[in-house]
Amino acid sequence: MSEKKQLGEKGYRHELKYYITEGDHALLSRKLSLTMEQDAFAKKNGGEYFIRSLYFDDRDDSAFREKLDGTDERDKFRIRIYNMRDDVIKLECKHKSNGYIKKQSVNLSRKEYEQLMMGRRGFLLNRPEPFAHRMYLEFAQRALKPAVIVDYTREPFVFPMEDVRITFDKQLRTGLFSQDLFERWLPTICPLDDNGYIRRQTAHIPGDRRGGHGAGGQVQPLFVHICKVTFAAGTLPKERHKQICAVQKV
């Protein structure tokens, strides 16, 4: 059995990520809408939805540094909500290995989320899911603490028969001074510099998280959206090859 097939059976996927401009997004979104459909959640929310994630890291900011350094074998731990609602709260781990990614998650209640934020993680051992038990150990062994909130609006396209998913993440923002996922008026700034790279240091720029500009004339970078293409580990589906190549040319 090939390595790619084994990875596919274990739930690993390819993920291709690109920074694109507003013009690129408009063109690609229009083309993809002709041959792909939006996922069920997006259809119920006008074609897109808001995502807020709280990322966890250790005292050395290891996850952040590994991301900047492009470390191949790494984990990201987060809690994610959608449209500022508490009916779906996901505790997730996104693992990257040899160019492949795999996500694992467990749903939390609002009460469990609040317990975790207070450092009370014992409830994870009482959950039946093995992943919950693993996360208890990750929090304990790595001394994970809330690190940063990331906001964006997602526009997703899917082709279920071939397990292909293309998403546009727009209006990327990072939160300031708070780790409360449900703080609606959390001040945020754009985390990318003018070249599309993650800022190592950011200054406080108050402003509406939905706006493209903050106080003091801070402008959005040239690459204002992130396009992600994901598909099952293995051979690239031929029927989607032209679409993915179109994204790669951006």
Secondary structure, 3 states (H helix, E strand, C coil): CCHHHHHHHCCCEEEEEEEECHHHHHHHHHHHHHHCECCHHHHCCCCCEEEEEEEEECCCCHHHHHHHHCCCCEEEEEEEEECCCCCCEEEEEEEEECCEEEEEEEEECHHHHHHHHCCCCCHHHHCCCHHHHHHHHHHHHHCCEEEEEEEEEEEEEEEHHHCEEEEEEEEEEEECCCCCCCCCCCCEECCECCCCCECCCCCCCCCCCCCCCCHHHCCCCCCCEEEEEEEECCCCCHHHHHHHHHHHCC
